[in-house]
Amino acid sequence: MGSAPSADFFQPLKADDPAVVGGYRLAAVLGSGGMGKVYLSYTPGGRPIAIKVIRPEFSEDPEFRRRFQQEVRAAERVQGLYTAPVIDSDTEGAQPWLATAYVPGPSLAHAVARHGALPVRSVLLLTVGVAEALHVIHGAGIVHRDLKPANVLLASDGPRVIDFGIARAADSTALTSTGVSVGTPAFMAPEQASAGTVTPATDVFALGQIAAFTAIGASVFGDGPSHAVLYRIVHEDPDLSALPEELRPVVTRCLSRDPADRPTLTEIIELCNAASEAPLRQGEDWLPRAVAGSITERLRLPAPAPTPAPTPTPAPTPTEVSAPQSPAPAVPAAPGYAPTEVAAAAPTRTAPAPGAPGAVPPGYRTPPPYPQPSYPQLQPQHPPYAQPAYAPGHSTPPPFHTQGFVPGPPAPPRPKRTGLIVIGAVAAAVIGLVVLGSLLPDGSVKGGGDKASGGGSASSGAAQQRPDPQPVSYQGIEVPQNHQLMFADNPPRPAEEPTGAGVFYGHADLFYYRDTLFGDEKFGTANGKLVLLNNSEKGSLETCRAVTRFTEKIGLDQLTDGSQVCVLSKAGHITLATFRGRSGVKEETRFITVDLTVWRNAEAAAKN
């Protein structure tokens, strides 16, 4: 690896890269991933920062923007020794971005790919550092859900966890149908890979995989196509044959298939300390010398590109300002202003020699000169252009008279320019009629005829209407108690509210809430409104748009098998939810079953 700042970890900006993001001038490209591109920049005080600019595909999705805003706000609360803090962000701009502190170190994925497996002591220090980072992240109500070697950076004084919670903004949004994938299947937990359920224990499983990957140099569930890796994660045991004995207790427990059997973060730190011969203390020597050298190289930061100087506008040449001009009527001087004497200071033109460029061809009659009126200098902020001087003997333009305008000498014929003006006027009139016709109601053009009269305005108005989206149906979704569904997910999968607010007060499009103390059960939304349809109302997109008996929660005692509920989310999705019953009342963890028909982006998203 070279030592120049333009090595593989500092790529120069390309033509399609922005020069400035949010007022920060970019210096280099640090990397790119499924969600966006990461750039190096600096704060006004000179501190380096990493700016992640979200890809346009995600920026155009209103559901992603809503989630991204929530996750950025939550990430700003995370302030730990083993995390890269959020410095600045913009979730409302044309392309959202997020700025964090720059960590001068390689990712764990890069270090292992280049230098191979790390020694046991480095693995133990890495594991306890990531465990501390997860403790702070979970304390802020965030589940990382995409913990992988690429999201763990190796700094000189320990690891740094990045991109915590941000993956949720893109996880299973409507963009999944376009082939955009987010996340690494090799580091998913079984419950995440099979049912999409994500809890803090999901991150513990990923931590176990990271520890094993660091010690072995490869994934314990093998490589290959994503679906094959996911199948092994869900149905097979990991291959720990090459794992050092000191690491087996912590890794084996973290990789338990049942989330309830996995250790807490505190227990992980205790297990790592028990496996170490000496107390675990982060220091400058926690990494092998070869890996530490990568940190030194990343401290040689490139400077931001200088701001280009504005290109001065060239002053007009005498030829440009002295071209023949059409005569203009004299304008009376405004009271208090005197006409500017510009003609006296103008340079005198010299006629070119016969045959020279610009000379008058033989036999061509030069049109008579006309006086150039001088105008009052009303706004003397810019230097006036010098007008061409004319030979003595020209008459003064005639004045305006009370009863009419006395014309001056006739203007010379200018057929070409007159033709252009006429053509331009006709084109402007046609464009104006088209714009006016598009703004008027159907039938108001062409004599005010209505739609039945066969006027063309009716068809153009219908063409401008937004077509209804195609419905997507999902059958037999089981929603456990205190879990939620998001209609932008494809398919909608039950999950707990990630910010810790609980589904009752969170951001769910649809949730099933059960109070274990009082037995109160609710079917509701925290991100829109509900309408329970009568037996006489047939569930459809038109029906859901028309009904107005809005509420936010419905008791389960009001629902029977086949009850239909319209759900209108603030993100603009309309869903017809058909209740199919609930589990037995004696079960400790209850769930309800629903069928969903979703019309995504059927309405404009509500402004919060």
N, C-alpha and C positions, 0 to 999 in steps of 0.2 A: 504493500500500500504506500502510495506516495505521500509526501509530507506537505505538498502544496494545498492551499485552501480549496482548490478546485477538484480535490479528490472525489471519490464516488459518493461521499456523504455531503458534499457541497456542490450541487449541480447549478450551472449558470441559468439565469432566467431565459426563457424562450420567447418567441414572438407572441404566443398566445397567453403568456403569463402577465398578470397585471403588474404595473410598476409600483402602485401604491394601494394599500388596503386599509380603510378606516383611518387614513392619515399617517399610517406607518409605511415608510419607503422600504421595499423589499430588497434583500441582498442576495439571496440564493434560494434554491429549492432543496428542502431537507428530505422530502419523500412524498409518496402518494399512496392512497389506499382506496378501499371501497367507497368511502364517504366523501373524500376530498383530497386536496393537495396541501402539503405543509411547507411553509416558507420561513426563512430566517429573516428577522428584522431587529430593530433596536428601539428602546424607549427614548424619549427626548433626553434622558440623562445618560444614555449610552449603554443600558443594560440589554443584553441579547434576549429575545423572546422568540417563541415559535408560534406562528399564525396558521391555523387550519382553516382553509376556505372550502366551504361545502360545495359539492358538485351541483351543476345546474339542474340535473335530473331530480335531486332531492329538493332544491330550492323552490321548484315549481309545484310541489305537493303541499297543499295547505295542512294536511294532517302531520306531515313531517315538521313543518314550521312550528305548529302548536307544541309538539312533543320536544322539539329542540329547545324552544324557549323555556319549557319547564325544567329540562335537564340541565341547562346552563345555569339557571337560577339555583338549582340544588348543588351543582358542582362548585359554585362560588362560595358555598358554606364549608367546603372541605379544605382544611388548613392543617396538613400533617407533615411530619419530617420526611416521609417516604412517598409523597405525592408531588406532582408539579402543579402549583396553584394557578388558578385562572386569574389572568391579569386584566383582560378586557374582552369585550364581545359586542357583536351586533347581530341580533336575531331578526331584525325587521327589514334590513336592506335587501337589495336585489339579489345578492349572494351572501347568505349568512356566514359569519366567521367567528372564530374563537381563538384568543391569544392566551398562551400559558408561558410560564418561565421556561427558558431554554435550558436543557440538561445536556452538558457537554460529555456525552458518553454514548456508546453503541447500544442498540437494543439487544436484549438477550438472544433473540433469534439470529441477529447478525454475528454476535460473538461466538455462539455455538457453531454456526455454519462455517466460520472462518478458523476458529481455534479448537473446535471439538468440545467434548465434555469438560466441565469444570471440576476441580477437586472437591472433596466432601465438605471441607470447612467453608468454601465459598458457597456451596449449595445450602448449607445450614444458615449462613448469614443472609443469603438471598431469601430463604423461606421465612425467617423471622421478620425481615424487613417488609416483605410483601404482606405478611399477616398483620403487621402494625398498620400498614396502609389500608388494608381492608377493614380493620377495626374503625378507623376514622371515616372511611367511605360509608360503611354500613351505619355508623352513628348519625350520619346526615340523612339517613333514609334512602340511600342509593344502593342498588345492586349493580355491580359492574357489568355482568352478563356477557362480557367479551374479553375476559382475562386470558391473555395468551403471551407467548414470548415477545411478540412484536410490540406489545403494550407495556413492557417492563424495560426501562432504561437503566444502564449500569453507570452510575456516577462514582466519583472517587470515594465518597463516604457512604455508599450503600445504594440499594436499588431505588428507583422511582416508578410509581405506577401512574400511567397516563390514560386518557380517554375513558375515565370511569363514568358509566351511566349514559354517555353520549350515544352509544350504539342503540339504546332503546328508541331513540327518535326515528331511526331508520328500520328497526326490526319489524319485518312483516308489514310494512305499509303497502299501499297500492302499487308501489314500484316493484314489488316482487314479481309481478306479472311481466315486467319488461326484461327480466333476466338479471337485474342488479342484485348481488348477494352481499350480505354484511355478516361478518362473524367467521370464525374458523371452526369447522365441524370437529377437527381433531381434538379440540379442547373444550367441547361442550360436555355438560353432565347428562346422564341418562334421561332424567325427567325433562330437561330442556330439549333434548333431541327428539323425544317421543311425543310429549304432550305440550311442550312449550312452557311448562311451569318453571318459574324463576323465583328463587328465594336466596337469602344469604348463603345457604348451604351449597347452592350452585357454584358460587365463587370458591368455596372450599374445595370442591371437586377439581376445579380448574387449577387451584394452587397445588394440589397433589400431582396433577399432570405436569405442571411447570417444574416442580422439584425433580420429578423423575426424568423429564426431558433434559434438564440441566446436567444431571449426573450421568445419564446414558448417552446423550447426544442424539436421541431420536424419540419419536412418540411411542408410548407404551401400547397404543392400540393400532400401530402400524400405519402404513401409508396407502395410497391408492385413491380411487374415486370417493367423493364425499359420501355417497349413499352406503358404500361398503364400510367406511370408517364409522359412520353413525350406527350401522347395524352392530358392529363389534362393540361399540360403547354401550349399547342398550342390552345386548344379549350375551356378550362374552366377557371373560375376565382379562385384565391387563397383563401384558407380558413383563414381569418384573425380574426375570432371570438374571439380567445384567445389572440390577440395582445393587449398590453397596449395602452391606448389612446394617450399617449405622442408620441408613435412611429408611429401612423397611417399616419400622413401627409407624412413623408419621405418614409416609406415602400410602401404606396399606389402608389405614383408617380414613384418610382423605378420599380415597377412591372407592369407598363403600357405595354400593348401588343404592341403598336406602339412605335418603338424606338424613334421617333421624340418627343413623349410626355414625355419622361423620363428626369429627371433633370440633369443638369451638375454637375460635382463634386464639384464645388464651391457652387452651390445651395444646395447640400446635406449637406455640412458643415454648411451653414447658417440655414437650417431647423433643424439640430440637436442642434445647439446653442439656437435656439428659443424654442425648446422643453425642455431645461434644466433650472432648477430653478437657478442654480449657473453656473458661467463660466466654460466651459469644459477645464480642465487642466490635462494632463497626470501626474501621480505620482505613488508612491509606493502603494497607497491605491485604485487604480482603479479597482482591482479585489477583489472578496470576499476572506476571509482569507483561506478557504479550498482550493481554486484554487491556491492562492499564495503559499501555502505549496508545491504544485507540483513543483514550480520553485525552491524552496530551495533544494528539493530532486535531481533535475537535475543538481545542481551545484556540487554534489559529483561525480566527473567524474572518471571513471576507467582509470588507466594508460595503455599505450600501452604495448603490449606483448614484453618482452625483445628479442633482436636479439639472436637467438640460436648460441652457439659457434660452430665453425667448428669441425667436428669429426676428430681427428688425425688419420693418416694412420699408422697402426701398422708396425713396422719394420719386415722384413723377418727373420724367424727363421733359425738357421743353417741347419735344415733339408730341408727347402725350397731352399736354395741356393746351397746345396751340392748334390742335386739330380743328377743322371747321366745325362750328356749332350752329344749331338752328336758332333763329332769332327768338327772343322771349320778350313779352310785353314789359314795359317799364313798371316798376313797383314804387309807389310813393314811399318816401322815407318815413319810418315811424317817428312819432314825436320824441324829441330828446336825443335822437341819434343822427349822426351825419354820415353820408355815404363814404365808404372807404375808398381812398384813391389808390387803386391797384394798377391801373393801366400805365401810369407814368413810370413805374419802376420796372416794367416788364422788359425783357430783352428784345432787341430788334431782330427780326428774322431777315436773313439774307437769302435771296433767291438762288437756287442751285444753277450751275452752269448747264447749258443745253446738253442733253444726252446723259447727264449725271443722274444718279438715283434720286427720285423725287422731283425731277424737272418736269415742267408742263409740256406735253407732247405738242408738236407743231400743228397748228390749225385748231387747237382746242381753245375755246373762249372761256377765260376765267370769269366766274360769276362775280357780280358786283359785291363789294364788301358791305357788311351791315354792322351797325354799332352794337357793341356788347354792353348791356346795362350793368351798372354797379349796384350791389345790394347793401343794405345796412348791416353793419356788424353787430347783430343782436347778442350773440354768445361768443365773445372774444376769448374762447378757451383754447382753440386750435389755430395755428398760423394759417392765414388764408392762402389759397393757391394763387400764384401770379397769373393774371389774365393776359392774353397776347396784346401787344400794342398795335394800334392801327395808324395808318398814315393820316396826316392832317387833312381836313376837308370833309370829314364825315359829319353828317347831320346828327343832331340830338334827337333821340326818340321822341315822337309826339306824345303829348300828355293826355291823360284821361279828361273827358269833358262831362259835364253834368248830364247832357241829353244823349250821350252815346260815345262810342270809342272811334276815334279818328284813326284809321289804319295807316300804317307806315308803308314803306316800299314792299312790293310783293316778294315773297320768299322764293328762292330758286327751287325748281322741281327736284324732289328726292324720291323717286319711285320705289327704290328698294326698301328704304327704311319705312316709308308709308305702308308698303305692303306687309312688312313684318308687324307693324303696329295693328293694322286691321286684322291680320290673322290672329295675333295675340288677344285682341278684344273679343273676337268671335269665340276663341277657345275658352276664354274666361267666362263668357256668357253661358256656353254649354255646360261647363263644369259647375257654375252657380246653379243652373236649373237642375242638374243631377243631384247636387247636395240638398237643394231645397225640396226636391221630390222625395228624397230619403227621409227628411225630417218631418214631412207632413203625414197625417194619418192616411190609411189606405183609402184610395178613391178620391182624395182631395185634388189630385192632379188630373188632367184631362177632363176638365169641366165638372169636377166634383162627383164623378160617378162612383157608385158603391162597388163592393166586391162582386155582387151578382151581375154587374154590367159588363164584366169581362175585362176591366182595366188591368194594366200590367202592374199596378202598385200592389195589388193583393198578393201576387206571387212573390214579389220582392220582399214584402213584410214577412211572409211565412218563412222565407229562406233565412231571415235574420234570427228567427227564434231558435233557442238552444234545444237540440234534440234531447229527449229523455235518455238517461243511461240504461244499459241493459242490466236486468236483475241478475244477481248471483245468489244461489241457494245453498244452504248448509243444513244438513239433517242431523238430528240427535246429538247436539252439543251438550255435554254435561258440565255444569258450572257448579263447583263446590261452594260451600258457604263462605262468605266474605271474599269472593273472587269477582273479577270483572272481565268484560269483553270490550274490545275496541273494534269498531266496524271497519276501519281501514286495514286491519290485519287480514291476511289472506292465506289460510282461513282464520277466522276469529278464534283465538285460543284463550282459555281461562288463565288469569294471572292475578297476583295480588297487587294492590296499589303500591307502586315502587317508592313513592316519596314518604311513606309512613303515615300519611293522613288517614288511611283507611278508605275502603270503597265508598262508604256512606258520605264522606266529605272530600273525596278525591276528584278524579277526572274521568271516571268511567263513562263510556257510552251506554253500557248496560251492566248492572251488577245484581248479585244475589247476596243479601245481607241477613245474617241471623244473629240476634242477641242471645248468647248462651245463658245469660243470667235470667232474663225474663221470657225467653222463647219467642221474641218478636221476630217475624220474618218478612222481609221486604224485597220486592222486585222493582228496581228503579234505575234512574240515570242521574249522574252528577255532571253531565255535559250536554244537557238538552231538555226535552220534554216528552211526556208519554201521553197516549190516549188509548184507553181500554175500549175496544170496539164492542158494540151491541151485537146480538145474534143476527139481527137483520142487516148488518153492515158487512159487506164482502171486502175482505182485506185486499188492497191494491195500492199502487202508487197514487192514483187519483184520490182514493178514499183518504189516505194518510195526509195528503195535501189539503183536503177539504175540511177535515174534522178540527174542532177547536176546543174540545173539553180537556184542556191541558192539565197535567199534574206531573210531579217528579217521582213519586213513589206509589206503589200499589201493594197492598197486603196480599200475601199468598192465599189467604182465605177468600179473596175475591176471584181467584183464578181456578178454572177447571181444565181438564184435558181438552185441548182444542181452542182455548181462549186465545184471541189474537190482540196484540198490542202494537200500535204504531209508535215508533221511536224516532224522533227528529233530533239529530245531534247538531251541536253548534258548528261542527266542521262541515256541515252540509250534506251528510249522509242520511238517507231515509231507510228505515228497516221495519219490516213486518215480522214481529217475533210471535211465534205460535208456541204456547205453553204445552208441554207434554207430560207434566207430572213431576213428582219429587221422590227422593229415596225414602226408605222407612224411617219413621220417627225415632226408632230406637238406635239407629246408627250414630256413632259418635261424630263422624264427619258427614254431614248431609250435603246433598246436591240436588239441583233441579235440571231438567232436560228441556231444551228448547230447539225449535227449528227456526232458522233465520232466512229471510229473503232480503238482500241488501241492494239498494240502489245508491252506489257511491257517487258523491258530488252531484246529487240531484238538485240541490239548492246552493245558493251562494253562502259561503261560510260567514257565520255571525262575527261581528267585531266585538272583542272583549273590552 
